[in-house]
Amino acid sequence: MLTVLLWLYKLSFQAYPQAFRAEFADEMEGVFREQLAEQSGNGHRALLVIGFHELSQLPVAAFRLRWRVWRKNRPGSLLIRAIYRSPFHPVPPAHDGRFSWWQTLFETAPFILVSALLFTVVYLQPTWIPAEWQHQWLDFSGWVVLFALPVLMVGLLRGLPRWAYPPGGLVVGHILFTSQGLFYFWAATLLGGFALALAAIYVHLYHEPLAPFLQRIGRSLAFDWTRLSFGFYSVLPYAVISAFDDTVPNNRTAYFALALLAMILGAVAYSRSQRQAHQFGVLLGGMTLVLVFPLMEQVYLQNRWLSDLIGLSTLWAALVALLLLPMLASVIYRNWLETRSTRVEK
Amino acid sequence: MHQLPDDFSTLLPLREPTFLILLSLAEGEKHGYAILKDVTELSQERVILSTGTLYEALVRLLDQALIERIDTQEVQHPGKARKAYRLTLKGQRVIEAETVRLQNLLAVARRRLGSEGG
């Protein structure tokens, strides 16, 4: 009986944190042995009572110890380590003129132009705009791509400077949002393809001589991961259309315009921000605001806003994932670089 | 009304097992088993600690620098001195502060119950 109880007692140590076990296990076992020795004359029942008592208090004690270890280690060291390892760090001014207002205007032009177009379609409804655009909003995205694609191509040839990312986002958004039923299929395919392409560029950038313009694209991607997030932020015009889709065009409230304004302000704030954490923050904030306004409109119109809340939350989560993806790719890349340099040192 | 000896607002009030452990060590240094038995006795068998609960509390008190761990002359395992625990000055002051807090509480309760009763 004693042997079994002791064996079980030692087994229960696994519930405690490793450092605690290393420091106190022997001592605790000694105390437990003394308890058993004292009760050994009182029969098996007395021994079992000690064993059950120990077992009953084990979960709480183990949880408290593990919680304390977690609190001691995680919030401080792990967070700081994550910040240092993650791409959230001050970046030098971009070689493509980050701090120029002209640059800002150029970078945010796609948002301003698309917003102006949407504003015209929705509120002004001129005759020169095809009537079907007012009812089948996504039809006009084909025209947007027609203008965005050449800009993207020029941008790619010039080594993908930051202004080339929003047109890229508009093309991606067109593919994602015009295949409504297949949204998630397209999202998965695109993201998977993107991750593979990114990995290929990152890896080959330092191993094999690529064409100079591909090298420049690789450098642009590696220089600042928020550029890709900025590119993905550019799918927002389609998200706005999709989010406001349920409302009758002729009964449009000011919330639509506010959503467009929030989108533009997010892009401008991104362009003017100098730290990556701020840049990511304004993109996330702008995107969230953009999706809050359709909900507000539904509440204002006293429509079924609860179901819209679920739909918009899903859309929001998918877009957050898109924004986060470049950061994830960057973290993986940095870790890979670190591992590689460690191996080389060894 | 008694004054608290020091500001230990972040540490007080103590949980009953913690208070009993500190009270047990107020008598002098003790090893784990002696604390376990003393706590049972002090609480008149209301608080019976398992070794896990005892050592979880001891680790917390060590972290808070209310107690310290010392080697004794006894040998528990070959080559390893048996460990004992004793109050630090801070621990001493915390238990005094907790005692004063409890006394104040008791005085208030007595006054209220006494006045209501009489």
Interface residues (C-beta under 8 A of the other chain):
Chain A: S12 Y16 F20 F24 D26 E27 M28 G30 V31 F32 E34 Q35 H53 E54 S56 Q57 L58 V60 A61 A62 R64 L65 R68
Chain B: H31 G32 Y33 L36 I48 L49 S50 T51 G52 T53 L54 Y55 E56 L58 V59 R60 D63 Q76 H77 K80 R82 K83
